[in-house]
Amino acid sequence: MAKTNDRAHYTEVVESWERIMVGNAFVWGPMFLLGMLSLSDLMRTVTSLYIEHLISNLQFPIYVYSMFLLSGVAIQTDDWYQWMLAGLYSIFTIVSFGIQVYNGANAMYYLIDGKSKHADSSLSPSLFYLLGWQEHSERYFPYESNSGVYY
């Protein structure tokens, strides 16, 4: 039996969910793999950089894009089930985004053993700092030990 790549059977709902899945896999897939490696103390710095630059910049756009796609499906189908899915996904998105923003900076600094001159309390997009829209909170170190570890 020959395998076909025909997508004629795809509905708009299936296409939207496929785009949501691909977008989220692009953002969160590498984080899952890096997180697993970081549990073994491998690639902790890389994981911290991934959180700082990719997760911080891409999480909001992928959430908005996903909500846009689901809302579009709900409007076109005018089905209560699609509206419910769009609403539930929006709630999930808001909660997930809040958790990541609140805990992301702590995870990032934990992965590099606190060796950062910044003490940001939340994870903001790194583009905001690059564009000068936001400033880092400077960490205060009472003293530095000879080993280079800050207390």
Secondary structure as the mmCIF struct_conf table of DSSP 4:
data_model
#
loop_
_struct_conf.conf_type_id
_struct_conf.id
_struct_conf.beg_label_comp_id
_struct_conf.beg_label_asym_id
_struct_conf.beg_label_seq_id
_struct_conf.end_label_comp_id
_struct_conf.end_label_asym_id
_struct_conf.end_label_seq_id
TURN_TY1_P TURN_TY1_P1 ALA A 8 HIS A 9
HELX_RH_AL_P HELX_RH_AL_P1 GLU A 12 LEU A 39
TURN_TY1_P TURN_TY1_P2 SER A 40 ASP A 41
BEND BEND1 LEU A 42 MET A 43
HELX_RH_AL_P HELX_RH_AL_P2 ARG A 44 LEU A 49
HELX_RH_PI_P HELX_RH_PI_P1 TYR A 50 ILE A 55
HELX_RH_AL_P HELX_RH_AL_P3 SER A 56 THR A 77
HELX_RH_AL_P HELX_RH_AL_P4 TRP A 80 LEU A 111
TURN_TY1_P TURN_TY1_P3 ILE A 112 GLY A 114
BEND BEND2 LYS A 117 LYS A 117
STRN STRN1 HIS A 118 HIS A 118
BEND BEND3 SER A 121 SER A 122
HELX_RH_AL_P HELX_RH_AL_P5 SER A 126 LEU A 130
TURN_TY1_P TURN_TY1_P4 LEU A 131 GLY A 132
BEND BEND4 TRP A 133 GLN A 134
HELX_LH_PP_P HELX_LH_PP_P1 HIS A 136 SER A 137
STRN STRN2 GLU A 138 GLU A 138
HELX_LH_PP_P HELX_LH_PP_P2 ARG A 139 TYR A 140
BEND BEND5 PRO A 142 PRO A 142
STRN STRN3 GLU A 144 GLU A 144
TURN_TY1_P TURN_TY1_P5 ASN A 146 SER A 147
BEND BEND6 GLY A 148 GLY A 148
STRN STRN4 TYR A 150 TYR A 150
#
